[in-house]
Amino acid sequence: MKSNKLTKKIVAGKYKGKILELPSKTTTRSSKAIVLESFFNTLQFDVIDSNFVEVFSGSGSIGLEALSRGAKKIYFMEKDRDALRVLKKNIAQTDPSSCEVFGGDSFVNINAVVSSLKRLNEDAYIYIDPPFSYREGMEDIYDNTMQLIENLPKEVVRMIIIEHMSALKIPEQIGIYTTKKTKKFGKTSLTYLISDELE
């Protein structure tokens, strides 16, 4: 019998070709290949030896792609139980010792991730891909996401990247963070923010 499991491959780096399982579409939404490719083209070699935080991780495909391309430590954050199970399975195919998983509410767990980065005196790329707001119970997700960004201390942030519905306009300024650029891919867009002091 043919498996109806959704999958995607790691595109480049040391785990290139590894097949990642995706959670069911009802729980999470997978980042499009074109979005992922554009993102890593923007980062290029900056990802090497960097820390990477994937908020609302789902399958972990963005974080594991970063790991494959040379990032040293990935922090994954996911609330959904089905997605969490798939995420851990995918991590097991790569290097679990370089990954830390925070199960539960990302808006709460971000504090533990920030504390960990502060303790290590390091910064990270913070990739935020909130569930699109038309899902039930997700009406406040973007307001909460903006609040999360505003509360991030600049010393732990190398760059913030938001994957969002193109129909949603991200504010030019969120706290000390300024929109550097937005790239649109049909219904999905990527917005890059940096702290004012990095301008």
C-alpha positions as semicolon CSV with decimal commas, in nm:
position;residue;x (nm);y (nm);z (nm)
1;M;0,000;0,000;0,000
2;K;0,132;0,344;-0,094
3;S;0,225;0,566;0,199
4;N;0,040;0,895;0,205
5;K;0,295;1,054;0,435
6;L;0,408;1,400;0,331
7;T;0,783;1,444;0,305
8;K;1,049;1,689;0,193
9;K;1,424;1,660;0,142
10;I;1,712;1,854;0,291
11;V;1,840;2,052;-0,007
12;A;2,209;2,114;0,064
13;G;2,496;2,051;0,303
14;K;2,608;1,746;0,495
15;Y;2,258;1,597;0,531
16;K;2,160;1,671;0,171
17;G;1,898;1,426;0,044
18;K;1,779;1,318;0,390
19;I;1,404;1,276;0,378
20;L;1,210;1,463;0,644
21;E;0,860;1,365;0,740
22;L;0,601;1,644;0,756
23;P;0,322;1,661;1,012
24;S;-0,034;1,645;0,885
25;K;-0,141;1,960;0,702
26;T;-0,417;2,018;0,955
27;T;-0,165;2,090;1,229
28;T;0,117;2,273;1,053
29;R;0,201;2,432;0,722
30;S;0,524;2,347;0,546
31;S;0,751;2,623;0,414
32;K;0,761;2,624;0,035
33;A;1,082;2,510;-0,137
34;I;1,117;2,848;-0,312
35;V;1,091;3,032;0,022
36;L;1,352;2,807;0,183
37;E;1,588;2,845;-0,116
38;S;1,558;3,226;-0,115
39;F;1,617;3,240;0,259
40;F;1,936;3,036;0,247
41;N;2,057;3,229;-0,058
42;T;2,016;3,547;0,150
43;L;2,210;3,402;0,443
44;Q;2,470;3,232;0,225
45;F;2,768;3,139;0,446
46;D;2,658;3,347;0,746
47;V;2,473;3,043;0,876
48;I;2,800;2,854;0,932
49;D;2,884;2,825;1,304
50;S;2,580;3,032;1,398
51;N;2,292;2,957;1,633
52;F;1,949;2,921;1,484
53;V;1,611;2,941;1,656
54;E;1,305;2,804;1,476
55;V;0,989;2,927;1,649
56;F;0,679;2,722;1,555
57;S;0,908;2,454;1,412
58;G;0,660;2,204;1,269
59;S;0,877;1,940;1,097
60;G;1,193;2,139;1,170
61;S;1,277;2,163;0,800
62;I;1,420;2,517;0,820
63;G;1,631;2,449;1,129
64;L;1,757;2,115;1,000
65;E;1,845;2,276;0,665
66;A;2,046;2,534;0,863
67;L;2,216;2,253;1,059
68;S;2,298;2,073;0,735
69;R;2,454;2,392;0,600
70;G;2,685;2,435;0,900
71;A;2,491;2,602;1,182
72;K;2,631;2,486;1,516
73;K;2,320;2,479;1,737
74;I;1,949;2,473;1,660
75;Y;1,672;2,556;1,906
76;F;1,335;2,413;1,800
77;M;1,005;2,527;1,949
78;E;0,677;2,349;1,882
79;K;0,349;2,310;2,069
80;D;0,153;2,057;1,862
81;R;0,203;1,699;1,983
82;D;0,186;1,536;1,640
83;A;0,434;1,789;1,498
84;L;0,663;1,741;1,798
85;R;0,678;1,364;1,741
86;V;0,764;1,417;1,372
87;L;1,020;1,685;1,460
88;K;1,206;1,451;1,699
89;K;1,204;1,176;1,437
90;N;1,355;1,414;1,181
91;I;1,622;1,538;1,424
92;A;1,725;1,176;1,490
93;Q;1,835;1,153;1,125
94;T;2,084;1,438;1,166
95;D;2,279;1,540;1,477
96;P;2,059;1,539;1,790
97;S;2,349;1,666;2,004
98;S;2,334;1,998;1,813
99;C;1,959;2,034;1,859
100;E;1,749;2,139;2,156
101;V;1,371;2,094;2,147
102;F;1,129;2,303;2,352
103;G;0,784;2,144;2,352
104;G;0,489;2,360;2,455
105;D;0,389;2,722;2,411
106;S;0,652;2,909;2,208
107;F;0,549;3,243;2,359
108;V;0,651;3,104;2,699
109;N;0,949;2,893;2,588
110;I;1,119;3,182;2,409
111;N;1,229;3,300;2,755
112;A;1,425;2,978;2,815
113;V;1,589;3,007;2,472
114;V;1,684;3,371;2,534
115;S;1,828;3,275;2,878
116;S;2,034;2,997;2,720
117;L;2,178;3,233;2,454
118;K;2,253;3,499;2,717
119;R;2,428;3,245;2,937
120;L;2,646;3,143;2,641
121;N;2,694;3,509;2,547
122;E;2,583;3,431;2,191
123;D;2,331;3,552;1,936
124;A;2,111;3,367;1,688
125;Y;1,910;3,390;1,371
126;I;1,548;3,377;1,487
127;Y;1,309;3,233;1,227
128;I;0,942;3,279;1,312
129;D;0,678;3,104;1,107
130;P;0,350;3,151;1,296
131;P;0,048;2,940;1,202
132;F;-0,149;3,144;0,950
133;S;-0,418;3,333;1,140
134;Y;-0,723;3,186;0,970
135;R;-0,692;2,874;1,185
136;E;-0,934;2,849;1,475
137;G;-0,793;2,978;1,801
138;M;-0,508;3,152;1,618
139;E;-0,667;3,498;1,588
140;D;-0,417;3,661;1,826
141;I;-0,114;3,482;1,686
142;Y;0,031;3,780;1,497
143;D;-0,027;4,026;1,782
144;N;0,151;3,784;2,015
145;T;0,429;3,735;1,759
146;M;0,489;4,112;1,735
147;Q;0,502;4,125;2,116
148;L;0,751;3,836;2,122
149;I;0,977;4,020;1,875
150;E;0,951;4,347;2,067
151;N;1,062;4,170;2,386
152;L;1,370;4,005;2,233
153;P;1,689;4,156;2,379
154;K;1,919;4,278;2,102
155;E;2,225;4,095;2,238
156;V;2,077;3,756;2,147
157;V;1,953;3,857;1,800
158;R;2,161;3,844;1,485
159;M;1,855;3,874;1,264
160;I;1,481;3,805;1,287
161;I;1,302;3,647;0,994
162;I;0,922;3,622;0,977
163;E;0,747;3,394;0,731
164;H;0,394;3,528;0,693
165;M;0,090;3,570;0,471
166;S;0,169;3,824;0,200
167;A;-0,161;3,996;0,281
168;L;-0,021;4,084;0,623
169;K;0,193;4,397;0,638
170;I;0,465;4,367;0,900
171;P;0,528;4,704;1,073
172;E;0,842;4,891;0,961
173;Q;0,943;4,914;1,324
174;I;0,884;4,661;1,603
175;G;1,046;4,789;1,920
176;I;1,418;4,830;1,840
177;Y;1,391;4,616;1,527
178;T;1,356;4,762;1,178
179;T;1,238;4,591;0,860
180;K;1,537;4,550;0,631
181;K;1,346;4,392;0,342
182;T;1,044;4,183;0,250
183;K;1,042;3,923;-0,028
184;K;0,713;3,798;-0,166
185;F;0,647;3,448;-0,301
186;G;0,282;3,447;-0,404
187;K;0,074;3,415;-0,086
188;T;0,380;3,379;0,138
189;S;0,637;3,646;0,222
190;L;0,961;3,664;0,419
191;T;1,037;3,979;0,618
192;Y;1,387;4,038;0,758
193;L;1,436;4,255;1,067
194;I;1,754;4,378;1,232
195;S;1,813;4,588;1,540
196;D;1,856;4,962;1,479
197;E;2,215;4,944;1,602
198;L;2,308;4,704;1,322
199;E;2,198;4,946;1,052
